[in-house]
Amino acid sequence: MKLHKGSWKWRWCVLGCVLLLLTACTSFVDQEQAARELALILDAEHAVGQTFVAQHGGLEGVAFWLEPSADLSGELVLHLRVSPEATADVATATLPAAQLGGPGFYEFTFAPQQDAHGTYYYAWLELRGAGSVQVSAADGATYLHGAAYVQHQPQDAQLTFRLLYTYPGIALDLLGAAWRWAGLLLLAGLLYIVPGWALLDWLWRGEPLPWPVKAGLAAGISLALYPLLLLWTDLIGLHLGALYAWLPVASGVAALLWYHRAWRPRQGWAALRAWARSETFWPDTTLLIVLALVFAVRLIVLSVHGLDAPMWGDSYHHTMIAQLLVDNGGLFDSWEPYAPMQSLTYHFGFHAAVAAFGWVSGQPLMMAVLWVGQILNGLAVLALYPLAYRIGRSRWAGALAVLLAGLLSPMPMYYVNWGRYTQLAGQIILPVAMWLSWRVFESPRRRWPEIGLVWLTLGGLALTHYRILIFYVLFVLLWLLLYGRMFWRKALSRVAVVATGGALLFLPWLMHIAGGQIVANFGRQLATPASQSQASSFIQEYNAIGELSFYLPMTSWVILAAAVGLGLWQRRRMVLLLAGWWIALLLVANPAWLQLPGSGAINNFALFIAVYIFWGIVVGGIAGEYLARLCHYKGGGLFLALLGTVIAVLGMFTRMQDLHPDIHAMITRPDVRAMAWIEENTAEDAYFLVNSFFAYGDSAIVGADGGWWLPFLTGRASTVPPLLYATEREPEPGYRQGVNSLARQIMERGVDDTTVLAMLYERGITHVYLGQGQGRVGYSGDFVLAPAVLLESPYYELRYHQDRVWIFEVVR
């Protein structure tokens, strides 16, 4: 009893110390803009301010870097408002001039704003007294969501400032976010796990699968299902709308309930107790902890960085395709009202998953792309578990693979910066298709239900990412070379059956895209001679491997090489198969090494950002087998679980640094505010000239700031269509050439040239939009649409200027 009482006293003591520390802590300081290159003058006649977006709840202060003059007197007053045009203060704070000493950060604190997270604010300083203060600042590109203001007028600069938050405010904000994330993950489980799990329960005829293997397989099978449903219902003229989401979920739940209808709670309790006493307890517990951290870090970064839209160029057409799927209740041809293209030949598996999520959740599709992208990012590492488990013959192997790829590798976490979601979705289905095919190829007898699962995953993979399908084909060819030669007739028969079924499911779409630009471009890439590839600067740049440390830390490359070497030394044919597969992919990405044509069909970038698959499966599979041996010692499982948790937590904090909206974000809060102004103050037929630059060997233009999103967010046309205008059917002959020629003429002649003005008038362009990114998102070239040039020109009239966003009207 004494020990029991003492233990509770100790716990209350610890809890009291924690609470005491929390109440005694100073504010949490978020350093938003740290550069000090410029100085703005604050005096009695000139107010100085800054707009910003709070990234947490409990905002209680703003700190600025100030350098007071010797004759400063009076007091400085900070006014916190919801926008530069607002007249009422949300909060105020006063700092006597006598408290300002030398240069440094000075804090202005006010009553905590508990619901501040995601709120746009305008904080401005007023000097009530004499003298002056230099307020440090930097270039306008140093902060994403606002700008510095002088006398309430925006400047192309950012103040040097910090934001102060209360710890309880941040904690409550995180708890609220965690509750929302739990709902999102539950919904994702219903959409992206349940249908595949039900199919496995009913169709799998092999030995019972461990639940983590089943979960990884279910993710790939579920994702493959949605594009196939869209395609085959469209063939018979059905557009089911929200039923595309609800039917797989409802059918999956019903099938699972019926399949497990004999289950009783006491059986579950008994199974849980048996699991807790089994040797699988510690690896499974470690896996659950790692998965929780994998998904947590992917959702936290979205919340902390306050993204208003998915990032970079690909995200624009991904969002548009998903929205058009919802708008049309299924597949479509016309991209109206967002763009004038008249076909869809792009792979649409990821977009089908987003549309399903949007139908069920009711979330705007722009944000659904972000959330689904991050959820699939987590599922991409879970999908590695089955193959790692097969190689290592241990649950520790699978758990380690998830840890390595999910928290100790920058890929696939980094994909969010590029909006590289279609390849990501394909790479969830790919390892599942490899695992299922491998089992079917080696099965003693032909099991048609399992072959049906392979057909489904192959058909879905082909509709999700064309190039990742090539990854799978090379795997099968290597399997035939290494395994099939021992029983070649049976092997060829199995491969032929699998390939035929998958091809038939994909065939209608293949016929649909056969005459399109995507197939034509792919054919030209395959036919490009090696000599031409080596001579082309564009092909060399496009296919450059780059720094290996960008894809994996150099120590990880060394560990990967050692694991492959060990596996080959131990004569593990599975390791030989995977190593040969990766070498084959590398040669296909670099056919010029062998003086073969085809450079660009698979580029090195697409290959190396997928190296986490090889890294996780091989290292996890080999090392996991040795880890399993440690569990034979007393306390070995607990030790490994604790070690894995510590490493996972450290990896989680490292992955927090992988998101870079300062480089890749096109839509910012100032852009969102400007889009709202456009909807309210321009005609529906307004047509905007926006920043752009040439990409892909000068074959197409892409947007360079938030102006690219104008058609989607406002319904107004812009001069830069989605990137897929280069491959989809034109609304009229010469459309692509016309798009490119206008951009080229503006870059060569400028916006004041009479030829350019004539083109603007002829095409009905009414406005010019310069986004917060000022035409520099992903672009460092010479030409951008510059506010100074437009202000001086008699042909353009300023209509809007907030933060770094400018809107001009074309004067006719």
N, C-alpha and C positions, 0 to 999 in steps of 0.2 A: 504493500500500500504506500509506503513512504516513497519508494522509487516511482510509483505511478504518479503520486502527487507532485513529486519533484520534477518529473518529466513535463507535467502540464505547466508548472510554474516556469520552467525554462522556455517552453513554447510561448507563453504569454509575455515573457521578458523579451524574447526575440521580436515578437509582433509589435510590442510597444516601442522597441528601438527603431524598427522599420518605420512605424508611423511618425515617430519623433524626427527621424531623418527626412521623411517626406515633407513634413510641415516646416522644417528648418531649412530645406533646400532653397537655393535661389532658383530663378526661373530657368526653364530649358531654353537655351539660346540657339536659334537656327540662323546661321550666317548665310544670308541670301545672296549678297553681292559684296565681295571683299576687295575688289580692285580699287585703287586710288590713283587715277591718272589725271583727273581734271578737278576743278573747284568751281562751285557756283556760289555767288555772293548772296547771303541772307542779311537784309537790313530792314529798317522801318518801312521802306517803300517797296521791297521786293520779297514776297513770300517764296519759299522753296518747298517742294513736296515730291512725293513718290507714289505711284500706284503699284499695287502688288496683290498677290493672291495668297491667303493664309493656307498653310499646308497641314495644320493641326487644329484641334479644338482648344479653347482656353487661351486665346490670344490676349496678352495683358500688357504689351508694350512694344515700342519700336525704338531701336537705338541707331543713331547716326554718328558718323565720324565728323567731328566738328573741330575747327581751329579758330578760336575767338580772337578778336583784335584786342589791343591793350586797353582801349577806351570803351569797351563793352559795358553797358549798364542796363538795368531793367530786368526783363524776364523773357524767356522763350516759351511760347505756347504751341503745343501740338494739337491739331484738330484731326480727328479720325472720321472720315465720311465714306459713304458707299460708292462714290464716284466723283470725278472732278467737277461735274456739273451739279452735284447735290448741294443744297444750301444748309441742311441741318447736320449737326455733329452727332455721330454715334457715341463718341467719347472724347474727352480732352485731358491734357496733362500739362503741367507747368513746371518749368525748371528755372530758378533764379539765376541771373547772369553771374552772380557772385560765386556760384558753385562750379562754374566752368574754369578749369585751370589751363593746362597745356593741351595739345592736340590729342584726341582719343575718341573712343566711343562714349556717347552720353545717352542714357536711357530715359525714355519718357513712358511712364507706366500709368495704366488706367484700370478701371474695373474689368475683370476678365470677360471676354466675349466667348461664351461657352460653345456657341454654334458657329464659330468662325471658319471651320474647315471648309475650304473650297470657295470662300467668299472673297470677292474682289473689293479692295479698299483703296482709298486715297488718303494718305497721311501727309499733312503739310504743316510747316513751321512758320510761325509768325513771331517777329521780334517786336516787343513792346518796350521800346527804350532807345538808347543811342548806341553808336558803334556799328560793328558788323561781325559776321561770322562766315568763314569759309566752310562750305559744306562739300566734303569730298565726293567725287563722282568718277565715272568711267564711261567708256564708249557704250552706245546704245545696245550693242549686241551682247553685253555681258549679263543681262538678265532677261528672262523669257516673257514674263507676264505683265509687264508694265513699262513705265518710263519716268524719268525725272520731269518735274514741272517747275517753271519760274513764273511767278505771278499768275498761276493757274493755266499757263500755256505749256503744252508738251514740248520737250526738248529731245534731241537725238542723243540721249545720255541716260545713265542710271546712277542714282545716288548710292553711296557706300552705306549699306544698312543691314541691320540684323532684326529679327523678329523674336519676341520673348513670349513664351507660353508657360502656363502653369502645368505642373506634373499631373495633378488630378484631372485637368481638362484634357490633356493628351491621353491619359489612361481611359477616361470615359469615352473619348472619341474612338480609341482603338477597340474598346469593348463593343461599342455600337457597330463599328465596321466588321468586327469578327462575327457578330450575329448575322449581318448581311452576307458575309462570305460563306457562312455555314449554309445559309439558304441557297446561295448560288451553287455550292458544291453538291448539295443534295439534289438540286435540279439537274446538274451536270451528270450525277450518277444515274439518275433516271433516264436521261437521254443517251448517254455515251457508254454506259456499262450494262444496264438492265437488258436491253434487247439482245446484245451479244451473249450475255450470261444465259438467258433463256434458250437461245439457239444451241449453246454448248450443252446445256442440260438435256435437251431433247435429241441432239444429233451426235454427240460425242459417244463413240463406242469403245474407246480404248480404256486404259486403266484410269482410276479416279485421279483427278487433277488437284494438286494443292491449290488452296484458294488464291494465293498471289499469282500463280500461273494462270488460273482461270480469269482473274481480274485483268491481267495484261492482255490476254487473248480477247476477252470481251470488249475491251476498248477498241481494238482494231476492227473487230467484226461489226460492232455497232456503227462506227464511223463509215464503214464501207456500205452499210445498208441504205443510208439516206440518199446519196446520189443515184443509186440504182432504182429506188422507188420513184424519184423524180423523173428519171429517164423513161422507165417502162410504163408508167402511167401516162406520160406525155405522148407516147407512141399510140396509145388508144384514145387519145383526146381527153384525158382526165386531168384536171388541175384541182388538187384536193386542198390546197391552202394549208390551214393549221392542222389538218388531219395528217399531213406528212410527219408532224411531230407527235401528235397524240396517238396515232395508230401503233407505231412501234413501241411506245412507252406502255400504253394500255395492254397491248397484246403481250408484251414481255412480262408485265406484272401478272396478268392472268395466267400465262403459261407457267410462270414460276410457282404461283399459288397452287395450280392444279398438280404440277409435278411433285411438289412437296406437301400435298394435301394430308399425308399421314403424319406429318411432323407435329410434335407437341412441345410445349415450352419446357417440360421436364427433360426432353431429349436434348434440347439446346443447352440447358444448364449442365447436364451430364457431359456433353461434348466440350463445353467451355472448361469444366473442371479437369477433364482428361487432357485438354490442350495445355492447360496451365502446368500440368505435371510432365508434359512430354518434352522431348529434346527440341521440338520446333518452337517452343515458347519464346526463347530469347531471340532467335533470328526474326521471328514474326513480329515481336514487340519492337525490335530495332527497325524493321521495315516500316511499321506504322508510324514510329516517331519520325523517321526520315521523310516519309511521304507527307506527313503533316507539315514539316518544315519546308519541303519542296513546294507545296501549294501555298503555304503562308507567305513565303518570300515573293512568289510571283504575284500575289494579290496585294501585298503590302506596298510594293514599289509603285503600283498604279495609284494607290491611295495617297502615298506620301508626295509623289510628284504632281498630283493633281492634273493628269492629262485630260484634255477636253475632246480628244479624238485620237484614233490610232495614228502611228507615226510613219513618215516617209512616203515615197511614191506609190508602192504597191498597195498600201492600205486604202488609197482612194478608190481604185477600181474594185478591190475586195468589198468595200462597204457598199459601193454602188450595185455590184452584182447581187449581193445578199438582199439589198433593199428591193431590187427588181424582182427577185424570186418571191418575196413577200407580196409586193404590189400585184404581181401577175398570178399569184397562187400556185406557182410552179415555174417551169422553164419558159424562156421567152426568146424572141428574136430582136425586137426593137428596144433600144436603150432609152427611148424617150420616156419622160421629159428631161432626162439629165444629160443626154448626149445623142448625137444624130446617127450613131452606128446602127446597122440593121441585121446583125447576126450575133450569135454567141457560139464561139468555137473553143473558148477557154475552158480548162478543167474546172469543175464546180463543186468538188466534194467538200472543201472547207466552207464554202458559201452555203451549201445545204445544211451543214451543221450549225452555222450562225443563224440561218433563217429558222431552223427548228427551235433554237434557243430563244429567238425573238418571239416566235409564235407562242411559246409556252410562258415566257417570263413577262412579255409585254414591254421589255426594255427597248429604247431607241436602238436601231441597228448599228449606228455609229459606235455606241458604247458596247453593244453586244459583240462587235468584232474584237474589241480590246479584251473583254472578259473571257470570251470563248478562246481567243488566242492564248491567253495565259493558262487557262484550264487545260487546253490541249498540250501546252508546253509541259505541264506536269505529267499528263498521260503519256507523252512521248518517252519519258524515262521509265515509267511503269511498264511500258510495252517491251522494254529490254529484258524484263525479269524472266520470261519463259526460256529464251535462248541462253542466258547466263546460267539458269538453273540446269539446263540440259548439259552444258559444258562442265560445270562444276559439281553436278550431282549433289547439290547442297542448297538449302534455303539461304545460307549465308552468302552464297555466290549471287543469288538474285538480289538480296538486300544490298550487297556491296555494289552491284552494278547500278542500282538506283541511286545510291549515295554518290558514286563517282560521276555519273552523268548529270544528276540533278543538282548537286551542290558543289562539286569539286571541279567542274568544267564550265567555262564561260558559255559553251554551246550546250543545249539549245536556248538557254536563258536569254542570250543576246538577240535572238530573233525578233523580239518585240521592237527593237530599234528600227528594223527594216520593214516591218510588216510582212515578214517572210513566212506567212501562215500557211500557204498552200503546200509548200515543201514540208513544213512541219506536220501537217495533217497526213501527208503521204508517208512520212517516216513513223507515224504511229501504226499504220496498216502494214508497212513493209516488213518489220520483224515478225509480225503475226503471220503474214503470208509465208514467210520463210520457214517458221516453225511448223505451221500446219502442213505445208508442202513436204517438208523433210519427213514428217511422220507418215504422211500418205505414201511417199515414195518408198519408204522402208518397211511399211506394214506388211506382215506375212500374207494377208489377203486383202482384196479390194473391198473397202467399206464405203458404200455410196453416200451415206449421210455425211461422213467426214470429207469426202471429195466435194460434196455440195458446199461445205464450209469454205474449202479452198476456192471454189468457183466464185463464191460471194466476195471473198476478200480480194481476189484478183480483179474482178469486175469493178469493185469499188476503188481499188488502187488505181486502175487505169483512168477512172473518171476524176480522181483526186489530184494526181500529178503525173504528167506524161513521162518526165525524165526519171522519176523515182521508179516507174515501171521498168525502165531499162536496168536500174539497180537490181531488181528482182530477176530479170531475164539472165543477167550475168551470173547471179548466184546459182540459178538452175543449171546453166551450162557448166559451171565449175563443179557442181555436184555430180553431173553426168560424167565429167572427166575423171573425178577422183573416186566416186563410189559406184557409178552406174556401169563401169566397164567390167565389174565382177559378175553382173547379171544383166547384161546390156539389153536383152529383149524385154525383160520385165521392166527395167528402168525406162526404156524408151516408151513402152506402152503406158506406164503411169504418167510420165511427163506429157505425152500426147493427150491423154484423157484430161488432165488438169488444164493444159493450155487450151484445148478445144472449148471446154466449158467456160473458162474465163473470157476467151475471145468472143464467144457467142453473146455473152452478157454485154460486152463492150461494143460489139459490132454495129448496132444502130448508131451509136455516137461516132464511131470511126467513119461510117459512111457520111454522116452529117458534116464532119470536119474535113473530109477528104479533099474538097476543092478549095479550102481556105488557105489563108496566108501562113498559118502556123505550120501546116504540113509542108507548104512550099518552102518556107524558111528552113525547116528541118532538113528537107531534101537538099537545099543549096549548101547547108553546112556539111552534110555528109559528102557532097561532091567537091568541096573545096580542096584542091590539091595541097599537099604538105608544103610545097615550095611557096605557094601563095600565102598560106597561113604564116609561115616563117617571115615573109616579107611584109605582111600587113601589121602596121603598128597598132591598129585597133584590136585585131585578134590577139596580139601578144599582150596588150594591156587588159583586155577583157578576160583572158585566160590565165593571167598571172596568179601564181600561188600566194605570193605575199609572205609576210612574217609567220612562221609556224607557231610562234608563241601567242599569236592572236587567237588561234583556234584551241590550243591547249597550252598550259604552262610547259616550259622546256623539261622540267622534272617529270611531268606526266608523259611526255614523249619518250623519255628514257625508260620509265617504268613500263610503258606499252611495248617498247622494243624488247625489254628483258622478258616480259610475259610471253610475247610471241616466241622468242628464242627458247624459253623454258618449255613451252608447249610443243614446239617442234622437236626439241631434244628428247622429250618424253614420248614422242611419236603419237601425239594426239591428232587424229585425223580431223577432228572438228576444228581445231586451231589451224591446221593446214588449209582446210576449206575456207575459213573466214579470211586468213591471210592472203590466200590466192585470190579470193573474191575482191579484196581491197586493192591488190596489185592490178587485177584486171580492170577495175574501175579507174585506177590511175592511168593506165595505158589508154583506155577509151577517152579519157579527158585530155590526153596528150598524144594523139595518134602521130603527130609530126615527129615524135621521138623515134618512131619506127618507119618514118617516111611514108605514112599512110594518110589518106584524106580523112576529113571529118572533124577538124578542130572546131570546137564551139558547140557541138551537139550535146555534150556534157561538159560544163566548164569546171575548172579547178575550184572555184569559189563554192559552187553548189556541192562539190564533193567534200571539201575540207571542213565546211561548216557542219557536215554530217559525221565527222570523225568521232564524235561522242558515242555513236552507236558501236563502232569497233572498239573504242577505248573501254566503254562500260562492260560490254559483253565479254571481251577476252580477258581483261584484267580482273573483272569481277568473277568470271567463271573459274579462272586458275587460282587466284588468291583465296576465293571463297572456300575452295576445297581444303586448303590448309587451315583456314580459320575454323572450319568445322571440327578439325582434329583437336583444337584447343579445348573444345567443349567436353572432351572426355576427362579433363582435369576438373577437380572440384572448384566451383566458382568461375570456371572459364567462360560460360555463357553470359553470366552477369558482367564480368570484366569486359567482354567484347561489346555488350550492349551499351555499357557506360562509355567506353572508348568511342564507339560509333556515334553516340549521341553528342559527345563533346566535339568530335570532328564535324558532325553535321551542323551544329550550331555555329562553329567557326566558318564553315563553308557558306552558311546562310548569310552571315554578315558580309562575306566577300561578294556574294551574288547581289547584294543590295547595291553594289557599285556598278552593276552591268547596264543599268538604264541611263541613257544619255539624251534626254529631251532637249537639252541646250544645243545639240548638234542636229537631231533628227526630227524634232517636232515642227510640223507645218502650221497646224492650227493651235493658236494660243488664246488666252482669255480676251485680249484686245481684239483679236480677229472675230471671236464669237460675238462680242459687243458690236463690232462694225457690221457683221452680217445681219444682226437684228435691226440696225439703222437702215441698211439697204432694203430690207423687206418693208419697212415702214415708209421710206422716203424716195423710192425709185419705182418706175413703171415695171410691170411684169415682163415687158419685152426689152428691158434694158440689157445691154450687151457690153461686157467688160473686157478691156485689154488688161492682161495680168503678166507678171514676171514669168519668164521661162528660159530654158536653155536647151541646146541640142545634146542628145545622149545616144548611146548605141551606134557609134560611128557616124554621128550626124544624120541618122536615119529618122529620128523622131524627136519631138520636143517634149519636155516634161516641165511641170510646175516647179517653182522655186520658193514659194511661200504660201500663205493661207489662201491666196486668190485662186489656187487650183480647185479648191473645194466650193467655190461660189455656186455652181449649178446644183450641187447636192444640198447645200445648206440654205440657199435663198431662192432657188428656181430660176435664177438669172443666168443667161448664157455667158460663156467666157471663151477666150481665144485659145485656150489649152484644153483639149479633150482628154479623157482618160488615156493612159499610155497604150491601151489595147486598140486605139484607133489605127495603129500601124498594122494590125492583123485582122481586125473585123471588117465586115463588108461596109463599103462607103455608102453614104446616102445618095451620092451622085458621083459620076466620074470626075476625077481631079480633086476630090475633097482633101485627101492627104497632102497632095502637092500644094494646095491652097493654104492649108494650115501651116505647113513648113515655110512657104515663101513669105508669108506675112512676118513670121518671126525672124527670118533671115534678113528681110529688108529693114526691119526696125533695128536689128543689131548692127547692120552695116551703115545705115543712113541716119538713124536717130528719129525721135518722135516728131521733130519739127519739119522734116523733109516733106516737100510737096507731094512726092510720089507716095510716101507713107500715109500722109493725110488723106490723099485720094483713096487709098485702099481702105482706110478706116471708115470714110464716108460711104464708100461703095458697099461695104459689108454691114453697115448699120451699127458700128461700134459707138456706144454712147458715153462710156465711162472708162476710167482707168483706176485700177485697184492696186495699191502697194501695201502688202501685208506687214505684220510685225517683224517677220523675218527679212524684209527688205530685199527679197530676191536672192538671198545668200544661203538658203537651206539646201545643202548638198552641192553648192555651186561656188567656185572661187574664180571664175573667169572675169573678163574685162567689163562686160556690159550688163547693167541692170537699169531698170526704169528708176530714175533718180528724182526725188521730190524737188530738188533745187532747179532742175531743168524744166520741169512742168510748171513750177511757180513762176518762172520767168517768161514762159511762152504765152502768147496771146491766144493760143488755140486750146488751152485747157484752163478750167476754172475750178478752184478748190471748193469742195462741198463738205468735206468731213476731215477732221484731224484729231484723233485721240491716241495717246501713247505714240507708237511708231507706225500707226496705220493711217494712210492717206487715201482719200477718194476724190478724184477729179472728174468733172464733166467735160466731154469733148465739145468745144465751141465750133459751130458750123458757120 
